[in-house]
């Protein structure tokens, strides 16, 4: 069972690193991302926070997978 969990952790990390940064590019280009003055709107801020959390989870998944491999 452990190899399956390790693979799942690595798969989660790869998915988060591949998908979310590309999504952020689309969100940043969206007209709702900035107001008339050019400052970030809640739309952009919320998406940036969510994507940042997804990337933190990717790092945590890699760390946990490596710990499981070593331990």
C-alpha positions as CSV (number, residue, x, y, z in Angstrom):
1,X,0.0,0.0,0.0
2,X,2.9,2.4,0.7
3,X,4.1,2.6,-2.9
4,X,0.6,3.5,-4.0
5,X,0.5,6.4,-1.5
6,X,3.9,7.6,-2.5
7,X,2.9,7.6,-6.1
8,X,-0.3,9.4,-5.3
9,X,1.7,12.1,-3.4
10,X,4.0,12.6,-6.3
11,X,1.1,12.6,-8.8
12,X,-0.6,15.3,-6.7
13,X,2.5,17.4,-6.7
14,X,3.0,17.1,-10.5
15,X,-0.6,18.0,-11.1
16,X,-0.5,21.1,-8.9
17,X,2.8,22.3,-10.4
18,X,1.6,21.8,-14.0
19,X,-2.0,22.9,-13.9
20,X,-2.3,25.8,-11.4
21,X,0.5,28.2,-12.7
22,X,-1.0,27.9,-16.2
23,X,-4.5,28.6,-14.8
24,X,-3.1,31.7,-13.0
25,X,-1.9,33.1,-16.3
26,X,-5.4,32.9,-17.6
27,X,-6.9,34.4,-14.5
28,X,-4.4,37.3,-14.6
29,X,-5.4,38.1,-18.2
30,X,-9.1,38.0,-17.3
31,X,-10.7,41.5,-17.4
32,X,-12.1,40.9,-13.9
33,X,-8.5,40.6,-12.5
34,X,-7.8,44.4,-12.5
35,X,-10.0,47.4,-12.0
36,X,-9.9,50.6,-14.1
37,X,-6.9,51.9,-12.1
38,X,-5.0,48.7,-12.8
39,X,-5.0,47.4,-9.2
40,X,-5.8,43.8,-8.4
41,X,-9.4,43.0,-7.7
42,X,-10.7,40.4,-5.2
43,X,-11.1,38.1,-8.1
44,X,-7.4,38.0,-8.8
45,X,-6.4,38.0,-5.1
46,X,-8.6,35.1,-4.2
47,X,-7.4,33.1,-7.2
48,X,-3.8,33.9,-6.3
49,X,-4.2,32.7,-2.7
50,X,-5.9,29.5,-3.8
51,X,-3.2,28.8,-6.4
52,X,-0.5,29.6,-3.8
53,X,-2.1,27.1,-1.4
54,X,-2.2,24.5,-4.1
55,X,1.6,25.0,-4.7
56,X,2.3,24.8,-1.0
57,X,0.4,21.5,-1.0
58,X,2.5,20.3,-3.9
59,X,5.7,21.0,-1.9
60,X,4.2,19.2,1.1
61,X,3.3,16.2,-1.0
62,X,6.8,15.9,-2.3
63,X,8.3,16.3,1.2
64,X,5.9,13.6,2.5
65,X,6.6,11.3,-0.4
66,X,10.4,11.6,0.0
67,X,10.1,11.0,3.7
68,X,8.1,7.9,3.0
69,X,10.7,6.7,0.6
70,X,13.6,7.3,3.0
71,X,11.8,6.1,6.1
